[in-house]
Amino acid sequence: MKKTHWIIAGAVFLAAVLAVAAFLYLKKGGDNPAQPQGHVHGIPQATAQPPVPMEEETPTIEITDDQQRLIGVKTVPAETATMVKTIRAAGRIEYDEQQLFTMNAKVEGWIERLHADTTGLFLKKGDPLLEIYSPELLAAQQELISLSAWKRSGGTSPVDTMLDADAERLKDAARHRLRLWDISEAQIDRIVRTGKAERTLTIASPVSGYVVKRYATRGMRVMAGEPLLDMAGLSRVWVVTEVNEGDAGIISQGMPVRISVSGLEGRSFSAKIDFIYPVLDGQTRTLRVRCTLENPDLVLRPQMFASVELWADLGTRLAIPEDAVMNTGERQLVYVDRGEGMFEPRRVSTGISAGGRREILSGLKAGEKVAASALFLIDSEAQLKGVAPAAP
């Protein structure tokens, strides 16, 4: 029994020694730098090949024809076309500043009578404004009368000729002085004809228009340079419109304008922008533009409110319907129809909007079709299936 025990122990020890020797041999063969490529522990293997990159697939979502009909999907192509933006704004009728006139006193005096005594009164050119008493006017009349009474000597001597010429020059100067003080030629001729100075002289209106502001009153003393009346013509008026700051960059002179005025139902007026004010309003953030309207029948009155439409020609641009663009706040998406019910979400860059269409700056080509309706349903389906647009 003891002999059998030693035989078994020897066999176990021999097996352990053989196992260790085999492990060391195999380890030495695996660490051998001279081991030929393609062999592992002396066993021939297939040569390793570099990995082939897989072509990235375009993300798409499938919506069958039946599903498209059910949710009302419509597709439209991106087209290059002329874009015209309609701008609607509020306007106001104002005086044509080129027809405003302020009547000033040219000489010191007292207003004895005021003919233009009512604001809003219409005066024609030459109608009397007021009658004024002025010591300066009396002195000028007396001077003119005295010079007009001068009789030419009729002599031929150089002295007589010089005196006659000086008298004529002084008489012309006296008449001219009265004209500069707004005394009419008819009054001057009457003074010369009668040979009597008039206590008051009439100042006539130099223009036709309405009295919009009156400074003078009867009996008031006026000094040279003081305003007497403000007058304005209404045969032509201005329409001033305020355009939002965002549209200021597309406004230009000559743009067509259509104007409608409250109280004149059924009538509209056509004009063109003739002036753009150079300064933006700092409080309302608007830009003032102006156009001119002829007003022969005087139906357009200052301070009337008007509705103004302007048409800005933006030129030829690539555009799609506004409803075809989904704005998430961080990016703008369209769903491109790839055919056979497949739609690709794609990022785009957009520009201006006009006439229900949105300009496409990048991300889309002319002729590509995009979904123009049921966009939120398509986008919801894409999010549920984890389909996101490819990175640009």
KEVEX-985996 format. One line per field, with one value per residue (C-alpha): residue in one letter; x, y, z. Coordinates in steps of 0.25 Angstrom, whole numbers, plus 2048, in hexadecimal, padded with zeros to 3 digits. Layout:
BEGIN
aa [A/...]
px [X/...]
py [Y/...]
pz [Z/...]
% end
This chain:
BEGIN
aa [M/K/K/T/H/W/I/I/A/G/A/V/F/L/A/A/V/L/A/V/A/A/F/L/Y/L/K/K/G/G/D/N/P/A/Q/P/Q/G/H/V/H/G/I/P/Q/A/T/A/Q/P/P/V/P/M/E/E/E/T/P/T/I/E/I/T/D/D/Q/Q/R/L/I/G/V/K/T/V/P/A/E/T/A/T/M/V/K/T/I/R/A/A/G/R/I/E/Y/D/E/Q/Q/L/F/T/M/N/A/K/V/E/G/W/I/E/R/L/H/A/D/T/T/G/L/F/L/K/K/G/D/P/L/L/E/I/Y/S/P/E/L/L/A/A/Q/Q/E/L/I/S/L/S/A/W/K/R/S/G/G/T/S/P/V/D/T/M/L/D/A/D/A/E/R/L/K/D/A/A/R/H/R/L/R/L/W/D/I/S/E/A/Q/I/D/R/I/V/R/T/G/K/A/E/R/T/L/T/I/A/S/P/V/S/G/Y/V/V/K/R/Y/A/T/R/G/M/R/V/M/A/G/E/P/L/L/D/M/A/G/L/S/R/V/W/V/V/T/E/V/N/E/G/D/A/G/I/I/S/Q/G/M/P/V/R/I/S/V/S/G/L/E/G/R/S/F/S/A/K/I/D/F/I/Y/P/V/L/D/G/Q/T/R/T/L/R/V/R/C/T/L/E/N/P/D/L/V/L/R/P/Q/M/F/A/S/V/E/L/W/A/D/L/G/T/R/L/A/I/P/E/D/A/V/M/N/T/G/E/R/Q/L/V/Y/V/D/R/G/E/G/M/F/E/P/R/R/V/S/T/G/I/S/A/G/G/R/R/E/I/L/S/G/L/K/A/G/E/K/V/A/A/S/A/L/F/L/I/D/S/E/A/Q/L/K/G/V/A/P/A/A/P]
px [800/80B/812/805/804/812/80F/803/80B/816/80C/805/813/817/80A/80C/81B/816/80B/815/81F/814/80F/81D/820/813/816/823/81E/813/81E/827/829/82D/820/81B/80F/802/806/801/809/80E/800/7FE/7F3/7EC/7F3/7EB/7E5/7E3/7D4/7CC/7C4/7B5/7AE/7A5/797/78E/784/776/768/75E/750/748/73E/732/738/73B/72D/727/72F/72F/73D/740/74D/752/760/76A/769/771/767/766/762/759/757/74B/74D/740/741/73A/73C/737/734/73D/73F/748/754/757/749/74B/74D/74E/74A/753/753/75D/75B/758/749/73B/731/724/71C/71E/717/71D/717/713/71B/718/714/718/71F/723/730/72D/722/723/729/729/72A/736/739/748/750/75B/751/74B/759/75C/74F/752/760/75A/750/75A/763/758/754/762/762/76D/775/776/783/78F/79A/7A1/79C/78D/790/796/78A/780/787/788/77A/775/77F/779/76B/76E/774/768/75F/768/768/759/759/763/759/74E/747/740/743/734/736/743/73D/731/73A/741/735/72D/739/734/73A/731/731/72F/734/72F/738/733/735/742/73D/730/72D/726/729/72E/733/730/73A/734/728/721/728/735/742/74C/75B/762/765/759/750/742/73C/740/739/739/735/72D/72D/738/73A/744/741/74B/74C/754/75B/760/76F/76F/76A/773/77D/774/76E/772/76E/765/75E/74F/745/736/72F/721/71B/710/704/706/701/703/70E/71D/729/735/743/751/75B/762/76A/770/773/781/77F/778/76F/776/769/760/76B/765/76A/761/75F/757/74F/748/73A/733/726/71F/711/716/711/71E/71F/72B/72B/722/726/72A/72C/739/73D/74B/751/760/766/770/775/776/779/777/76B/761/753/755/74D/758/762/762/769/76D/773/781/780/777/773/76C/768/76D/765/76F/764/75D/757/765/767/775/776/780/785/784/788/77D/77C/771/762/758/74B/74A/757/765/772/77C/78A/790/78D/783/784/77A/771/772/764/761/755/74C/741/73F/74D/74B/745/751/75B/754/755/764/767/75F/768/775/777/77F/785/794/79E/7A1]
py [800/809/806/80A/817/81B/817/820/82C/82A/82B/837/83E/83A/840/84D/84E/84C/856/861/85E/85E/86C/872/86D/873/880/881/87E/889/894/891/89D/895/88E/88F/898/890/885/884/87A/874/872/87A/884/88E/89B/8A6/8B1/8C0/8C3/8C8/8D5/8D3/8DD/8E7/8E5/8F1/8F2/8F0/8ED/8E5/8EA/8E2/8E7/8E3/8EA/8F7/8F7/8F5/901/90A/90B/914/916/922/924/92F/939/945/951/960/963/970/973/97B/985/98A/996/9A2/9AF/9BE/9C9/9D5/9E3/9E4/9EC/9F2/9F9/9FE/A0D/A17/A25/A2F/A3E/A45/A53/A57/A5B/A59/A50/A59/A4E/A3F/A39/A2A/A29/A1B/A0E/A05/A11/A0F/A1B/A1D/A24/A33/A32/A3C/A37/A43/A52/A58/A66/A69/A76/A70/A6E/A7C/A81/A79/A7E/A8C/A8A/A84/A8F/A9A/A93/A91/A9F/AA3/AA9/AA7/AB4/AB2/AB8/AB3/AB6/AAB/AAF/AAF/AA1/A9C/AA2/A9B/A8E/A8E/A92/A86/A7C/A81/A7F/A71/A6E/A73/A6B/A5E/A60/A60/A53/A4D/A50/A48/A54/A51/A58/A5D/A64/A6A/A70/A75/A7C/A83/A86/A8C/A93/A8F/A86/A7B/A79/A69/A61/A53/A47/A3C/A2D/A29/A1B/A13/A0A/A07/A0E/A03/A0C/A1A/A23/A30/A37/A44/A50/A48/A4F/A47/A49/A46/A37/A32/A27/A2B/A1F/A10/A0C/9FF/9FA/9ED/9EB/9E1/9D9/9CF/9C1/9BD/9AE/9A7/99A/990/98F/981/986/992/98B/988/996/99F/9AB/9A9/99D/99C/9A0/99F/9A8/9A6/9B1/9AF/9B6/9B5/9A7/9A1/9AB/9A8/9B0/9AB/9B2/9AF/9B1/9BE/9BF/9B6/9BD/9BB/9B9/9AD/9B0/9AC/9A9/9A2/99C/9A0/9A7/9B2/9B3/9BD/9BE/9C9/9CA/9D4/9D9/9E2/9DF/9E2/9D4/9D1/9D9/9D9/9D0/9C6/9B7/9AF/9A0/99E/992/992/987/984/97C/973/96D/95E/955/946/944/93A/93D/942/936/92C/931/92D/936/92F/93C/936/931/931/924/920/912/90E/904/8F9/8F1/8E4/8EA/8ED/8FB/901/90B/916/922/92F/93E/947/956/960/95D/963/95F/952/94D/94C/94E/942/946/938/929/928/928/92D/921/919/917/919/917/923/91E/915/918/917/909/905/90B/904/8F6/8F9/8FC/8F0/8E7/8EF/8F4/901/90A/907/910/91B]
pz [800/803/7F6/7EE/7F5/7F1/7E2/7E2/7E9/7DE/7D3/7D8/7DA/7CB/7C6/7CD/7C8/7B9/7BB/7C0/7B4/7AA/7AF/7AF/7A1/79C/7A3/79D/78F/790/794/789/781/775/775/766/764/763/76C/77A/782/776/770/763/763/759/757/75E/755/759/75C/751/755/753/74B/754/751/74F/75A/755/75A/752/751/747/73C/745/751/749/744/752/758/74C/748/73C/735/72E/726/72A/71F/71B/719/71B/729/72C/73A/73E/74A/751/75A/760/75A/75C/753/756/750/744/74B/73D/73E/74C/74D/759/757/75F/762/75A/761/76F/772/777/771/76F/768/766/75A/75C/76A/76A/76A/75E/755/747/740/732/72E/72F/739/744/751/75A/75A/762/767/767/769/75F/754/756/755/748/742/744/73E/732/731/732/727/71E/71F/71A/70C/703/700/6F2/6F2/6E9/6F3/6FA/707/703/6FC/709/712/709/709/718/71A/712/719/727/722/71D/72A/732/72A/72B/73A/73B/733/73C/748/740/73B/72E/721/720/72E/72A/71D/725/72E/723/71B/727/72D/73B/745/74B/75A/758/74D/74A/74A/740/740/738/735/734/740/74D/75A/763/76F/772/77B/778/77E/77C/783/785/784/77B/779/76C/76B/774/76E/76B/764/760/753/74C/73E/73D/72E/731/73E/743/749/753/757/762/75E/768/76A/764/756/756/74E/742/741/735/72E/722/729/725/730/731/73B/741/74A/755/751/742/740/733/72F/72F/72A/723/726/727/732/730/73D/748/755/759/768/76F/77A/787/78E/784/77C/76F/763/75D/74E/746/739/732/72D/725/72C/722/728/736/73C/742/74F/758/764/75D/760/754/751/749/740/73B/731/732/726/72D/71F/71C/727/72A/733/739/740/74E/753/74E/758/766/770/77D/782/781/773/766/760/753/750/742/73A/735/72E/731/73E/744/74A/74E/75A/755/75C/753/755/751/74E/74C/74B/741/73B/744/73F/746/73F/740/741/743/745/739/72A/720/71B/728/72E/73D/745/746/74F/75B/75F/76E/76C/764/76E/779/772/770/77E/783/77A/77D/76F/770/765/761/766/75C]
% end
